Amino acid sequence: MSKLCKACGLKHRNSALKCASCKTPFNDQKQRAKKRRLIILTFAVAVLITTAVFAILHYSGPKGVTRRVMDAYRENDPESLVDTLPPFYVNADGSNREKMIQQYAPFVKRLSNYIFSYYLDEPLVPSERQREELMKQIRYFAGADFKESDIEDIRFVWVHFTGDVLYIWPKYTERFIVIKYEGDWYWWPDSSDS
């Protein structure tokens, strides 16, 4: 089979990329270039979507808020740490936010000086007794307009540290308490060592 140049009508072999007479490129080359660009664009969009989904999943849910707490420690960022606390703990109007940032700053700074790595266990549901004890604490810190029904979920996340953490322990485990309040996950700052 042969193909015709649309510009001058000269016959060419199928493998020809452009007309020998008028140098007009054949559509095959343009179509291949368009397909190549489309494939590259599709791949780039897929990578962006995958990255966005990973970031959302990585920093959402019980493990996500725990990672945000750990990031705040690593980056010596007490403001970000305070942002992981439930609004009723900081005060709905934010009036004691600066005081809390100053309160957490020395501890965050001390921990940020250590090089450590960590991994997280799957979040665990507390027992009824543990949940009731936590709810007592939450009620104590909550304001007058707080409703228990606003606490949708409570989970424990065990964080296993390795490295030079807290002076002497090469390995250390801490239980983080996270709560789901009005649809968002927050860190509850009463964690206990194991």
N, C-alpha and C positions, 0 to 999 in steps of 0.2 A: 504494500500500500504506500501511497505517497500523499503528501499534503501540499495544498496550494497556499501561496502567499496572498493574504487578503488585500495587500496594498498594490501589488503589480501582477498577480496571477501566475507567477512562475512556479513550476512543479519542483518539489524537493523530496528527499528521502525523509522517512519518519523520524530519524535521529537528528535531523537538522534543527539547530537552535534559533537561527535567524536566516532571513532570505539572503541568498548569495548575490542577488542583484541590487536590491534596495536597502538591505541591512535591517529590515523590520524584524524585531524579535517575534517568535511564535508564542502563542498563548500558553503553551505547555510550561515555558520557563516562568512566565508571570504567575501561572497557577501554582507551580511548585513553590515559588517564593511566597505567595500568599498562604499556602498550606503551612510552610515552615514558620512564618510569622504567627499564624493561628495556633500552631502546636506550642510554640514558645510562650505565647500569651496565656494559653490554657494552663500550661505547666506553672507559670508564675502565679496565676490566680489560685491554682490548687495549693501551691506552697503557702501563699498568704492566708488562705482560709484555714489550712491545717495548723499553721502557726497561731492564728487567732483562737481557734478552738482549743488547742493545747494550752495556751495562756489562760483562757477563761476557765477551763477545767482544773488547771494547775493551781490557780489562785481563788477558786470558789469552793464552797462546801466546808466541812469540818477540817479537812487537811489543808485546804487553801488558806484559811485564816491562821492556822498554825504556821504555815510557811511565811505568811506576812509578818507574824510575830518574830520568827527566826530571822527574817531579812532585816527587821528593825534593829535587832540585837547586833547582827553582823555589821550593819552600816552605821552603828552608833547614832540611831535616829529615834530619840524618845517621842518625837511628835507622831511618827508613824505608828509607834507602839500604842500610844494613847488613842489613835484613830481606830485601833482594832478592838477597843473596849465598847461595850454597849452604851448607847446614848444616855440611858438613865443612870449609869454609873458615873459618867463624866458630868452629869446634869444636863437636862434637855436644852437649857439655854446656853450651855458651854461656859458658865461663869467660873467653874473651877478647873478648866482645861489647862491653863498656864501653870497653875499650882501642881497639877498632876504631872505635867511634863517635867517640871523641876524636881518633883519627887522621884520620878523614874530615871532621870538623867544619870545619876552616879552609878546606878546598877547597870544600866545599858552600856555606859562607857566602860565599866570594868569587864563586862562580858565581851564587848567588842574587841578587847585587847587580845583575846585568845583565838588561836586558829583552831577551828573545829569543823567537823562534818557531822551530819546527822541523817537519820532515816526515820520515817514515821510508820507506825503500825496502822492497821485499819481501825477506824474509829469504833469504839465500843459503846453500847447503850448501858447506862448505869442501872443498878438494881433499884427497886422501889425505895428502899431505905436510903441509898445514896442520893437518889433524886430528891427525896424529901429534905435531906440535910442541905443539899445545894439550894433548894427553893427557900429554905429558912434564911440562908445567907443573902440570896437575891432579894427577898422581901425586906431584909434589914437595910440594904443599900438603895432600894428603889424608892422613887418619889411617890407622892400621894396618888397621882393618876396612873400608876402602874397597875396592870391587870395580869394576874398569873396566866391567863389564857394567851397572853401575848408571847409567852415563852413556848415556842412550837416544838423544840427538840433540845436535848442536852446530850452531848457525847464526850467521851474521854478519848484523847489521842496520846499514845505513849510515844515520846520522842527519845530516841536512843542516840546519845552523843558519843563521838569518838574523838580522841585527840587531847590536847592540853586544855582541859576544861576544869574550872574551879580548882585550880592549883595542883591537886594531887591525883585526881581520878583519871586514868586513861580512858575509862568507859563510864558513862553516867546515863541514867534513865530518869526522865521526869514525866509526870502525867500532866497534860494540859487539859483544861476543861473548856469546852466551846459550847456556846448556846446559839440557838436560832431564835432570833427576836424580831418580830414583825417582818419576816421573810428574808432577813440577812443573818449571816453567821458572824459571831463575835467571840473574842477571847474573854474568858472569865478569870480574873487574876488570882485565883486561889488554887494553885497547882501544888501537888504533893510529890515528894520524892518516893522512889521505890527502893 
